[in-house]
């Protein structure tokens, strides 16, 4: 727009007026003006080479003054805490942050959700563009822009969105591409991903591609992908030579792929040079009988996969596995359990559908395995790779540990009683994401799977949970595998639970002599307990420079302390003193909180600050522009007279 104003300016001031004829009605006025320049009429601005009317100048200034009205006006700027972390509380905040990342201005910015967010409008899901959409892929298939900051979901959920188009997207999910050094933690998403067949992409509930870290996240939405790597949490985790990490995540949505030669997994489509640990899948994994590989945890594993559990069916892939559809290279699959039924037209295995290299150990399958060609209780087809201490639930239909090929030692066949009473190979917490109110207590149970919980103490020892002394306290009952957490202060904590797992020696059905050290993280988000105080008014709208006042009344029964302390969430927007007096400083939003001095009761109210001028859509230039325009008709009339 500035370019056009510049051209307008040049066009007016390069124009030369034609000399006036003697009969011109303005000649007398011009001659008088030459004798007395102060009386020049109409007013002139003199330049070398001629005189120019001021009218174009007024018009130009008017247009410039109004230009902010035509330009998009940004909503209230994102607020940041004392550590510079962007605070995201509304759909507008989330979109603004997303756009900042995708414009490559905020690719390394840290952010934290402060509320659940519903992106739908009148019940209609929003078409979502991923954060760090990876639309400009490089030769190494690492997309740019990508997100390399730390995003803390703080136990909150984002929903009300869908992704149904691949235009300008390479990596598809709530996040597109999580880059090196980037991390997403404590986030639950429930959007629907439904990508038609077409160009190969990567799609996952949390991220399409991850070469950073995804931890303690939950996907509750379905992921359907017509082309490319597909996973409940991530489409791909790591990409040679870059690694990626997925820890302590849960998928509850169904995962479907329909294109030939594409993998699908309950947690990750391709675990390529990455690490996936302590994850649980509850969603169905299915293909169209054309998909290359489907697994309850990973469609294809080229990295390390450990201590994971699949609880649902896997079907429709050429190579279908309860844990991994296809393993290749020097991969490792350790301490995993499959409870789901597995079916395939080509090769199906309770743990791995096609075992083509790597190592598998301490894994057990208790699902039914069905294949039109090759089926095995632990491995469907085996070309290469080593197996140690693996077993499956025997039945007349599932009477082979390996469907095709040899594995030494052979997997161990187990009956249901042996599995229920004596078999333990994995350790998972029943809740890995917890939200508490300050002062509340929660009990977490560690589950030794698939065996009987009553025998927990035989298999799991030396449980340690270093507490966050400032925010969370933790007490451990090692015999029962129970951890009691108490929230001490508002905030988020990642508590690392370490334990020694004595997996079952399947040959003897006794705990092993040597333990397997395991660790998982419990993510705790503590939110302030609101209540016991009433604020008047319940919200406040001010303009920059204005003041207001909140009055707090303690309404909680038996509240001994009536002293109120006041706080502002963003003192750059609005401040509050000890009497509840608020001063508006800048455009935006701030939350004012009143807390009793003993910290037992509080309440909060929002202050919205607008620009000091109401004219011109809040732009101060609006009034000036109107004044300039008001001069133009007057000048035109006088010029014609």
Buried (B, 14 or more C-beta within 10 A) or exposed (E): EEEEBEEBBEEBBEEEEEEEEEEEEEEEBBEEBEEEEEEBEBEBEEEEEEEBBEBBBBBBBBBBBBBBBEEEEEBBBBBBEEEEBBBBBBBBBBBBBBEBBBEEEBBBBBBBBBBEBBBBEEEEBBEBBBBBBBBEBEEEBBBBBBBBBBBBBBBBBBBBBBBBBBEEBBBBBBBBBBBEBBBBBBBBBBBBBBBEEEEBBBBBBBBBBBBBBBBBBBBBBBBBBBBBBBBBBBBBBBBEEBBBBBBBBBBBBBBBBBBEEBBBBBBBBBBBBBBBBBBBBBBBBBBBBBBBBBBBBBBBBBBBBBBBBBBBBBBBBBBBBBBBBBBBBEBBBBBBBBBBBBBBBBBBBBBBBBBBBBBBBBBBBBBBBBBEBBBBBBBBBBEEBEBBBBBBBBEEEBEBBBBBBEBEEBBBBBEEEBBEEBBBBBBBBEBBBBBBEBBBEBBBBBBBBBBBEEBBEBBBBEBEBEBBEEBBBBEBBBEBBBBBBBBBBBBBBBBEBEBBBBBBBBEEBEBBEEBBEBBBBBBBBBBBBEEBBBBEEEEBEBBBEBEBEBEBEBEEEEBEEEEBEBBBBBEEBBBBEEEBEBBBBBBBBBBBBBBBEEBBBBBBBBBBBBBBBEBBEBBEBBBBBBEBBEBEEEBEEEEEE
